[in-house]
Amino acid sequence: MTQAQANIQYFSPMEMMAEAEKFALSKAKKTSSMTLSLAVMAGAFIGLAFLFYITVTTGSAGAGWGLSRFAGGLAFSMGLILIVLCGGELFTSSVLTSIAWANKQITFGKMLKTWGKVYVGNFIGAMLLLAIVSAAGLYQMDNGQWGLNALNIAQHKLHHTVIQAFALGILCNLLVCLAIWLTFSSANAMTKAVMTILPVAMFVSSGFEHCVANMFMVPLGIVIQTFAPESFWTQVGVAQAQYADLNITQFVTANLIPVTIGNIVGGSVLVGLANWSIYRRPQLKAASLSTITTTTKLASVKETTMSTNILVQDIMNPNPITLSADVHTPTAIDTLLDNHIISAPVVDVEGRLVGFFSAHDVMVDLWCQDYLPVSGQKVVDLMSRDVVAIDVSDKLVDVAEFLCIDKEQLYPTTSVGIATRFSTLSLEERAKSMRVSKPHVLPVLDNGKLVGVVTRENVLAALRNIYGERVSLVEEKALETA
C-alpha cells in the first residue's frame, strides 16, 4: 500500500477495534518517564483549550446561550486535537486500557498504575499552565470580564450534587472516548482531527464534566478569587465573598472525585469494554482452542565430548514474533514478511501456545484453492495444531541431534530390538546420507507456557564456538598460503 492509499484508507468497525487494541496496549507499554511527560503535556493542552473556551464565550451573551456555548465547544476541541496529533497522554482516554486488561494482555494492577501515572501527570501539566496564566494576569482582560466569566464557570462546577457530578462525568467521557474511537477509523491526520470536533463540542456545550479540564478550570477560579486585587472586584462590580465557596476542599469532594469516577465508567466501561464485548469477545470465544503444553522428549543416542551445560534457555529467542488465531491471513503474512521470518507461533490472549503458522501452510492452501484465497480466512483456519515443542531445560546437544538425526532411520529396529533393515554402511555414513524432515523453528515451553523459540540459526550460532575463534577472510587466506 502506498502512502497516498494509507492516507485515504478508512477502517471498518472490526478494524477499528483492532486499532483500539493497539492503542490500549501501547499506553500500558510506555515507560513511566514517557507516560508522565506525555501526561504533563496533555494536561497543559486541555488547560489551553479551556483558555480558548473562556475567551470565546466572554462577552457573547448577545449571541444566544446555545450558540455561545457551541462556539466555546468548538474552540475547546483544540485540546483533544493537540493530544491526538501530538501523542499526549490524557487520563480520560487512557481508561481505554481496560481493553488490554479484558484481553488479558495486562493485569488489573498494571492498568490502575497506568491510570495513576497519567492522572498525576495531567494535574502537574494543568498546574504549570495555571502558574503561567496567573502570572500573566489574563483574568483582567476585557475589563475583568474574562476573569468574571472564569469565576462563574468554576463556581457552577461546584454546585452539582454528587450524583449529578458523577452522571455528568459519565456523559462527558462517553463522548471523549467516542471521539478517540472515531480516530481509529482512519490513518489520515486531518481526518483524525476533524473526527474529534463534534463529540467534544457537544460535551463542552452541554456542560458535561471532564476531570482533567476541571483540574485547570476550578483552580483558576480559586486563584482569581484568592489573589485578585480589590481593583478587579470594583471593576467587575461583584463582591469577592460571592465566590467564597471556591476552595480546594469543595472542589475535591463535590467535583473532582465524583467526576473522575464518572469519567472512568463512561470511558472504560461504556466505550472500551462495550465495544470489546461486541467485537472481540465473541471472536475470542470462537477461537478458544486447547493449549499445547506438552514437549517432545529429547535424548542423545551417542555420548559426546561437548559440554552439556548449554541449555535451550541459553540460546533461545525470548521475544519471538507471535500471531493471534483470529488474525486474518493477509495480516499474518504481512507480519511474517515485515519481520523477515517464514513462520511464527500462534498464541491465545494469555500468551499460551495453540498452534503454528508458516509460509508452507499458506502455499499449500493457495495451491489447493487454485490460488484464489478464501475470503475472511484467518490464522486459525490454516495453522498447524501438530506442533513440536521443546522444554526450556533441554540441552543444546539434544536439540542439535533432534534436528539432524532420525533415530528410526539410523537404527531400523522393532520395539523389541530386532533389526528391520540391514546395511553395509557405517553409522556415520548412514547419518550423513539420511534425509530428515524436522521443523526449522521450535517453540520453547516452560511449565506449559510459551517462553521463546529456537531456530536452526540459534543452534548453529551456539555450536560455532566448537571451531574456535572467528578469523577474518584475509587472515584465513594468509594461513592457507603460508
Sequence and secondary structure as in RCSB ss.txt:
>XXXX:A:sequence
MTQAQANIQYFSPMEMMAEAEKFALSKAKKTSSMTLSLAVMAGAFIGLAFLFYITVTTGSAGAGWGLSRFAGGLA
FSMGLILIVLCGGELFTSSVLTSIAWANKQITFGKMLKTWGKVYVGNFIGAMLLLAIVSAAGLYQMDNGQWGLNA
LNIAQHKLHHTVIQAFALGILCNLLVCLAIWLTFSSANAMTKAVMTILPVAMFVSSGFEHCVANMFMVPLGIVIQ
TFAPESFWTQVGVAQAQYADLNITQFVTANLIPVTIGNIVGGSVLVGLANWSIYRRPQLKAASLSTITTTTKLAS
VKETTMSTNILVQDIMNPNPITLSADVHTPTAIDTLLDNHIISAPVVDVEGRLVGFFSAHDVMVDLWCQDYLPVS
GQKVVDLMSRDVVAIDVSDKLVDVAEFLCIDKEQLYPTTSVGIATRFSTLSLEERAKSMRVSKPHVLPVLDNGKL
VGVVTRENVLAALRNIYGERVSLVEEKALETA
>XXXX:A:secstr
  HHHHHH B  HHHHHHHHHHHHHHHHHS HHHHHHHHHHHHHHHHHHHHHHHHHHTT GGG HHHHHHHHHHH
HHHHHHHHHHHT   HHHHGGGHHHHHTTSS HHHHHHHHHHHHHHHHHHHHHHHHHHHHHTGGGTTTTHHHHHH
HHHHHHHTSS HHHHHHHHHHHHHHHHHHHHHHTTBS HHHHHHHHHHHHHHHHHTT   HHHHHHHHHHHHHHH
HH  HHHHHHHT  GGGGTT SHHHHIIIIIHHHHHHHHIIIIIIIIIHHIIIIIHHHHHHT             
SS  SS S  BHHHHSBSS   EETTSBHHHHHHHHHHTT SEEEEE TTS EEEEEEHHHHHHHHHHTTT   T
T BHHHH BS    EETT BHHHHHHHHH  HHHHS B TTS BS   SS HHHHHHH      SEEEEEETTEE
EEEEEHHHHHHHHGGGG S   HHHHHHHHH 
